[in-house]
Amino acid sequence: MNLGRYQLMGKLASGGMAEVYLAKAAGPMGFEKKLVVKRILPHLAEDESFIEMFFAEARLVARLDHPNIVQIFDFGEADGSYFLAMEYIDGLNLRVLLKRVLAAGERLPVALCAKIVSAACEGLAYAHEFVEPDTGTPLRLVHRDISPDNILVSTHGAVKLADFGIAKAANQMHRTQTGIVKGKVAYMPPEQLQGKSLDARTDIFALGVVLYELLSGRRPFAAENETGMMLAILHEEPVPVTRYREDVPPRVQQILERTLAKERDARYANCRELQMDLERYLRTVDEPVGPVDISRWVARLSSPGAAEANKTPNAKLLLETPSAPSLAAPASTRVSSSSRERTRQGSDTGSPAKVPTLVEEPLTVGDTTRTDPAQSRPPGGSPSRWTGRVVLGVSVLALASAGYGFWRVTRSAPAPVASVAQVESASPRPENPTRPEAGANPSSTPPVPVPSPPDPDPKKKASASAEAQPPPALEPHPPAPEPPVSPAPLPASFRVESNLPGSVRVGGKPFGSTPADVKGLTPGRVSVEVFDKQQGFSKKQTFELKPGDNGVLRFTIGKGRLSFLVLPYATVVLDGKTLGDTPLPPVEVYEGRHVIKLINDKQGAPVTREFVVKPGDNPFMFNYNAPR
C-alpha cells in the first residue's frame, strides 16, 4: 500500500490520533530509505481546526534538528489522508524495554537509568530553548507528553525524543482554549491537571516519573485507576523509590524528590540543571556508562525471540516437564508411536504440548512388573483359542445371571410358586445348558438352576417375604383444615425532623415539610428523603418500619467542600447555578445529592451528573477523553 511517494511496509502501532507505519521511500538508481509514516485518523482529518493546528505544529517541530530528537522529514496530504514522515529508529521505546527487563526478572542498573534520562534532558533542553531563526524570539516549546512510550533507545545507544506532535509554542497564533489537557495522566504535574499554563517544568516532572519507573518498575503515585491517580498527584506525596529498590543512592533519591515536587517553583528551573545533577552522580560511579552500554541492553532485548521468551521465562521448562505417570493405567493402553510424534509436533509449533499420562515402558510397582500382553498369554495357547475360551466363560456367566433373575422374580410373585426342584423335574434339561440352540426363542429357554445362598438370619427372610406381599389399600384422607387467617398488621407511623427545614419524601411520595408526621404506612423497608432545592441539599435514609409508632427519624444536614477536576475543561453549572469555567476554587455546599452540569461546545452535548456530597472534601472528576 502506498501513501503518496511512500510505500507502507507494515503497521507498527495505532493511537487515538494516528496510525504509525514502517515505510520506505524509493528513488532513482535503486535508492531506498527506511522511515516511519504517521497517518492521521480519518475522523480527525475531517476536523478543519485540528488539521490547521496539526500542520502549524508540524512546521514548527520540523525545524528541530538535534541528535536526541526524532527528526521530521516531510508532512502533507495524499489520497485524502494527512501524514508525517519521520526518522526511523532501530530499537525500542522505554516502555517495551522496561517490560522485557522485568519479564526476564532483571533490573536496569541505576547508572544506566540516569544516563538515559540525562540524554533525554539534552534533547528537551534544546527544544525548550529553541528560538525563531529569523527573529531570535524564544518559542518556549513544551512537549506536554513525556512518557516511556515517547523516549526511544536505538541499537547504537542513541536516546531520542518522539511525538512532539502535541507540542505547543507559547506565542502560537492559533492557541487551544485555556484548560485543555493533553497527554497521559500518570505523567502530568498538578498544574497540568488543573488546566494552568505550562512551561519547561511540566516536562521535568514527567521526566522524574520516567526515571522513577526505570529504577523501580513502578510509578511514584499509587492508584488503582485514572481518577485515583489524579487525586494522588494533586494531594499525596510520591512513594519513596527505596521502598521498591534499596540500592538507589541518596543523590538519585534527592533528584527524584526535586523533579516530582508539586509546586513547580520547587523543581529544577530547566532541563540543564537536571542534566547537570545526573551527570554529577554518574561521575561518582565506579564504571562509566555511555551509549555502548545502552546499545548492549537494547541489542540483547531486541534479539529474535527475546519478546516471546520474556513473555513466559520458563516456557521451555514447562514444555519439557512430564506429567506424573498413572500407576493404575493398564499396559494395554500405552501411547503409540504416532501419538508420541503428534506430541512432539505440538511442542515444536509453540502450542502447549499434551504430555501423555500413560507409560510407554514396562511399569514396575513394588515387585510386580507389567509387561506386554503378548508375553502374558497362557503357555501353549494361541490367541484365537484363548479368545474362544473367554467368550464361552462370558456366555455361561450371562445365562447364570439370567436364571438367577428369573428365580428371584418367580419367588417374589404373590401366587404360589414351585420350587427349583419342581421346575427342574417339570422341564426337560437341555443337553447344553450354557449354549442355546440356534434359532431358539430366548424366552422359552429354561433358566440355569442356581442354588440359593444360605441366609444366616431367618428374620430377614421373613421380612423379605412380608415386603413381597401387596400393600393394603389406603383409605382416603379427610380434607386438611384451612389455616387460620392471621390478623392484618397494624399500620406504621413515625415523625421526621431535621436541623434545616426541608421537604419530605417517603418512598418517592411527598409528605409535607419537616417536622412531618407520617402515618398509615405498611410495615417494611422504606426510604425517607429530606431536601430543599433552593438551599441545595438532599439527604436520604433507609430503615425498617415496624407496626405501630416508630418514633422520630432525625436528619442532620451538614456541609462539604466540592472541588471540580474536569479534563480538558468545561463550564460548571451546580444545581442550576453557573459557577464558571474550570479550573475553579472549591465551593462549600450542603451534603446530599446535587446536580452538576458540564458544558463544552467542542465536546458535544452538555453532560449532566448527580453527585452525592458528604462532610469533608468531595472531588468531582470528569474526563471527556475517557470511554463512556
Buried (B, 14 or more C-beta within 10 A) or exposed (E): EEBBEBBBEEEBEEEEBBBBBBBBBEEEEEEEBEBBBBBBBEEBBEEEEBBEBBBBBBEBBBEBEBEBBBBBBBBBBEEEBBBBBBBBBEBBBBBBBBBBBEBBEEBBBBBBBBBBBBBBBBBBBBBBBBEEEEEEEBBBBBBBBBBBBBBBBBBBBBBBBBBBBBBBBEEBEEEBEEBBBBBBBBBBBBBBBBBBEBBBBBBBBBBBBBBBBBBBBBBBBEBEEBBBBBBBBBEBEBBBBBEBBEEBBEEBBEBBBBBBBBEBEEBBEBBBBBBEBBEEBBEEBEEEBEBEBBBEBBBEBBEEEBBEBBEEEEBEEEBEEEEEBEEEBEBEEBBEEEBEEEBEEBBEEEEEBEBBEBBBEEBEEEEEEBEEEEEEEEEEEEEEEEEEEEEEEEEEEEBBEBBBEBBEEBBEEEEEBEEBEEBEEEEEEBEEBBEBEEEEEEEEBBBBBBEEEEEEEEEEEEEEEEEEEEEEEEEEEEEEEEEEEEEEEEEBBBBBBBEBEBBBBBBEEEBEBBEBEBEEBEBEEBEBBBBBEEBBBBBBEEEEBBBEEBEEBBBEBBEBBBBBBBBBBBBBBBBEEEBEBBBBEEBEBBBBBBBBBBBBEEBEEEBEEEBEBEEEEBBBBBBBEEEE
